[in-house]
């Protein structure tokens, strides 16, 4: 189970350990974004620090309907007490957790300041 909290901006957040290919690690606070269908976004400065491997570029549709190209990398994250290798989209914003990382899990949010955020694996996934 993964736990976090709702911050003062009314965002559901959780902390994640992100690891690069040379075992360089950083613990980040990421916002759960159910409108984002990818796995995780990270700013380019953190991608560079972790030495993440570039996979290529892909298109994404932003919340305002505009289309943008994103550089895509690979990293390992600690997710539900297991290491998972996932795709990382470079985005100059706070780290965002998307639906691909949440897939197979139940998300519960107590939508009040300091409310609990719980992400728990569904049986059979």
N, C-alpha and C positions, 0 to 999 in steps of 0.2 A: 504494500500500500504506500502511496505517495501522499504526503500532506503538505499543505501550505496555508496561506491566509489571504483574505481580501485586504488590499492596501487602502490608503487614504484617498486614492484616485478611483476607488471602486473597481479595481482590477483584481481578478483571481490570479494569485502568484504561487509558484512553487520554486524550490531551489533544486538545481541539477548539477551534477559533476560532469564536465565535458573534458574529454581526453583526446589529444592529438596523436599522430603516428609515432612520435618519439617519446610518448608517455608524459608530455607536458600537460598539466591539468589546471583547470579553473572551475571553481564553483560559481554558478551564476544564479541570479533570480530572473525567472522568465514568467511572462504573462500568458495565460491560457487564452487563445484566440480561436474560437470555434468557426470563424469565417475564413480562416487560413487552412487550406487543405494539405499543405506540406507538413514536414516534420518539425523543423526548428529553424529560426533565423538567428544569425549572429552578426554583429558589426564587423567590418573588415579588419579593424584593429585587433580584435580578439581572434579572428581567423588567422591573422598573421602571427600573433603571439603563440598560438597553438600549433602553427606549422601544418595546417590542414591541407590535405591533398585535393587539388582542383579536379572536378569531374567534367565540367563543361558549363554551358549556358542553357537556360530554358526560360520560356515565357511564363509570366504570371499575370493574373487579372487582379488589380487592386480593388479595394472597397468602393472606390469612386467610379469603377468601370474601366479605368485606363489600363492599358497593357504595358508591362515593363519587362525587360530582360534582367535575369538574375544569374550571377555566377553561383554555381553549385559545387559544394565541397563534400567531403565525407569526414565523419568524426565518430567517436565512441562516446556514448552517454551511459550513466548509471540510471537505469529506469526500472523501478519496482524491484530493487535489489539485484538486478541483472545488468550486465554490460550488453549494450545493443549498438551496432554500427548503423548509422542513419545518414541521410542526406541533410546538409546544412545549406540554407539559402543565405547569401550575403545580403544584408539590408541594414542601412544606417538608421536603425531604430533600436528600441529596447528589445532584448531577445523575446521571441514569440514561440509558443508551443502550438502546433497545429493539429488538425484532426488525424493526420497519418500517424503521429506519435501516440495520440489518444486512442486510436482504433483498438478495439478489443477490451476497452476499459470503461468503467462507469465513472462519470464526473459528477461530484456533488459539491455545491457551493452554498454556503450560508451567506446570502447577499446582504451583508451588513459590514461596517468597518470592523476589521479584525476577525471577521467570520471565518470559519474553517473551510478549507478547500481539501477535498479528498478525491483521490484517483485510485480506483481499485480494479484489478483484473477481473474480467468476466469469466465465468467457468466455460471451458471448451475452446478458449482462444490461446 
